[in-house]
C-alpha cells in the first residue's frame, strides 16, 4: 500500500488547488493572499473596475510580483547570463582572422560582478 502526502490550498471553504509538496502550496497560498490584498486596494481606489477585471488584474500582478517590484523600482532586476551569438564569416580567409586576432591587445579580466541586462521571462503557475 502506497502513501501519498498532498497539500490542499483551501480558500473561503473551497478547495483551490492541490500540490504534492508543502513549499509549492505555501507559495500558491501566499500569491492568493497578495491577490486578495490587491483586489481590496483596487476596490478602494477611484478607478472603476468590474469584479472580473479586478480579480484578473489582482491575480496577474500577484503572479508577477517580481516584475512589479522591479517596475516600481522597489527591487533591482535579476541579473542573468546572456550568451552572445557567433557569426560565421565567409568572406575573410582564416589566416586573416588569425592575424587580426593576434594583433589585438589581450583583454584584462575584471574582478567583481559583471553588469548584464536581460529580460526575465515570466513563469506560469
The 8 nearest C-alpha neighbors of each residue, nearest first, counted from 0:
[[1, 2, 3, 4, 5, 19, 6, 20],
 [2, 0, 3, 4, 5, 19, 20, 6],
 [1, 3, 0, 4, 5, 19, 6, 20],
 [4, 2, 5, 1, 19, 0, 6, 20],
 [3, 5, 19, 2, 6, 20, 18, 21],
 [6, 4, 19, 18, 3, 7, 17, 20],
 [5, 7, 18, 17, 19, 21, 24, 20],
 [6, 8, 17, 16, 9, 18, 5, 14],
 [7, 9, 16, 15, 14, 17, 24, 28],
 [8, 10, 14, 13, 15, 12, 7, 11],
 [11, 9, 13, 12, 15, 14, 8, 28],
 [12, 10, 13, 9, 14, 15, 8, 31],
 [11, 13, 10, 9, 14, 15, 8, 7],
 [14, 12, 10, 9, 11, 15, 8, 16],
 [13, 15, 9, 16, 8, 10, 12, 7],
 [14, 16, 9, 8, 13, 10, 17, 7],
 [17, 15, 8, 7, 14, 18, 9, 24],
 [16, 18, 7, 6, 8, 5, 19, 15],
 [19, 17, 6, 20, 24, 5, 7, 23],
 [18, 20, 5, 6, 4, 21, 17, 23],
 [21, 19, 18, 22, 23, 6, 24, 5],
 [20, 22, 24, 23, 6, 25, 19, 18],
 [23, 21, 25, 24, 20, 26, 27, 18],
 [24, 22, 26, 25, 21, 20, 27, 18],
 [23, 25, 21, 27, 22, 26, 18, 28],
 [24, 26, 28, 22, 23, 27, 21, 29],
 [27, 25, 29, 23, 28, 24, 30, 22],
 [26, 28, 30, 24, 29, 25, 23, 31],
 [27, 29, 25, 31, 30, 26, 24, 32],
 [28, 30, 32, 26, 27, 31, 25, 33],
 [29, 31, 27, 33, 28, 32, 61, 26],
 [30, 32, 34, 28, 33, 29, 35, 27],
 [33, 31, 29, 35, 34, 30, 28, 36],
 [34, 32, 36, 30, 31, 35, 61, 37],
 [33, 35, 57, 31, 58, 37, 61, 32],
 [36, 34, 38, 32, 33, 37, 31, 39],
 [37, 35, 33, 39, 34, 38, 40, 32],
 [38, 36, 40, 34, 57, 39, 35, 41],
 [37, 39, 35, 41, 40, 36, 57, 53],
 [38, 40, 42, 36, 37, 41, 35, 43],
 [39, 41, 37, 43, 38, 42, 36, 44],
 [42, 40, 38, 44, 43, 39, 37, 53],
 [41, 43, 39, 40, 44, 38, 47, 48],
 [44, 42, 40, 41, 39, 45, 46, 38],
 [45, 43, 41, 46, 42, 40, 47, 39],
 [44, 46, 47, 43, 42, 41, 48, 40],
 [47, 45, 44, 48, 41, 42, 43, 49],
 [46, 48, 45, 49, 44, 42, 41, 53],
 [49, 47, 53, 52, 50, 46, 42, 41],
 [48, 50, 52, 51, 53, 47, 54, 42],
 [49, 51, 53, 52, 54, 48, 55, 42],
 [50, 52, 54, 53, 49, 55, 48, 56],
 [53, 51, 55, 49, 54, 50, 56, 48],
 [54, 52, 50, 56, 51, 55, 48, 57],
 [53, 55, 51, 57, 52, 56, 58, 50],
 [56, 54, 52, 58, 57, 53, 59, 51],
 [55, 57, 59, 53, 58, 54, 52, 60],
 [58, 56, 34, 54, 60, 37, 38, 55],
 [57, 59, 34, 61, 55, 60, 56, 62],
 [60, 58, 56, 62, 61, 57, 55, 63],
 [59, 61, 63, 57, 62, 58, 64, 56],
 [62, 60, 58, 64, 34, 63, 59, 30],
 [61, 63, 59, 60, 64, 58, 30, 124],
 [64, 62, 60, 61, 66, 65, 59, 67],
 [63, 65, 67, 61, 66, 62, 60, 68],
 [66, 64, 68, 67, 63, 69, 74, 62],
 [65, 67, 69, 68, 64, 63, 70, 76],
 [68, 66, 64, 70, 69, 65, 71, 63],
 [69, 67, 71, 73, 65, 74, 70, 66],
 [68, 70, 74, 72, 66, 67, 71, 75],
 [71, 69, 67, 72, 68, 66, 73, 74],
 [72, 70, 68, 73, 69, 67, 74, 66],
 [73, 71, 69, 70, 74, 68, 75, 67],
 [74, 72, 68, 71, 69, 75, 70, 67],
 [75, 73, 69, 68, 72, 76, 71, 65],
 [74, 76, 69, 77, 72, 73, 68, 78],
 [77, 75, 69, 78, 74, 66, 116, 65],
 [76, 78, 79, 75, 119, 117, 116, 118],
 [77, 79, 115, 76, 116, 80, 117, 114],
 [80, 78, 117, 77, 81, 115, 116, 119],
 [79, 81, 82, 115, 78, 117, 116, 113],
 [82, 80, 79, 83, 117, 115, 116, 78],
 [81, 83, 80, 84, 85, 79, 117, 115],
 [84, 82, 81, 85, 86, 80, 115, 117],
 [83, 85, 86, 82, 81, 87, 88, 80],
 [86, 84, 83, 87, 82, 88, 81, 89],
 [87, 85, 88, 84, 83, 89, 90, 91],
 [86, 88, 89, 85, 90, 84, 91, 93],
 [89, 87, 90, 86, 91, 92, 93, 96],
 [88, 90, 91, 87, 92, 93, 86, 96],
 [91, 89, 88, 92, 93, 87, 95, 96],
 [92, 90, 89, 88, 93, 95, 96, 94],
 [93, 91, 95, 94, 90, 96, 89, 88],
 [92, 94, 96, 95, 97, 91, 98, 89],
 [95, 93, 97, 92, 96, 98, 91, 99],
 [96, 94, 98, 93, 92, 97, 99, 91],
 [95, 97, 93, 99, 98, 94, 100, 92],
 [96, 98, 100, 94, 95, 99, 101, 93],
 [99, 97, 95, 101, 96, 100, 94, 102],
 [100, 98, 96, 102, 97, 101, 95, 103],
 [99, 101, 97, 98, 102, 103, 96, 95],
 [100, 102, 98, 99, 103, 97, 104, 96],
 [101, 103, 99, 100, 98, 104, 97, 105],
 [104, 102, 100, 101, 105, 99, 106, 98],
 [105, 103, 106, 102, 101, 100, 107, 99],
 [104, 106, 107, 103, 101, 102, 108, 100],
 [107, 105, 104, 108, 103, 109, 100, 101],
 [106, 108, 109, 105, 104, 110, 103, 111],
 [107, 109, 106, 110, 105, 111, 113, 112],
 [110, 108, 107, 111, 113, 112, 106, 114],
 [109, 111, 108, 112, 113, 107, 114, 106],
 [112, 110, 109, 113, 108, 114, 115, 107],
 [111, 113, 114, 110, 109, 115, 78, 108],
 [114, 112, 115, 111, 109, 110, 78, 80],
 [113, 115, 112, 116, 78, 79, 80, 111],
 [116, 114, 78, 113, 117, 79, 80, 81],
 [115, 117, 78, 114, 118, 79, 81, 76],
 [118, 116, 79, 119, 115, 81, 78, 80],
 [119, 117, 120, 116, 79, 76, 77, 78],
 [118, 120, 121, 117, 77, 79, 66, 76],
 [121, 119, 118, 122, 117, 66, 123, 63],
 [120, 122, 119, 123, 63, 66, 62, 65],
 [121, 123, 124, 120, 63, 62, 119, 65],
 [122, 124, 121, 62, 63, 120, 59, 27],
 [123, 122, 62, 27, 121, 23, 63, 26]]
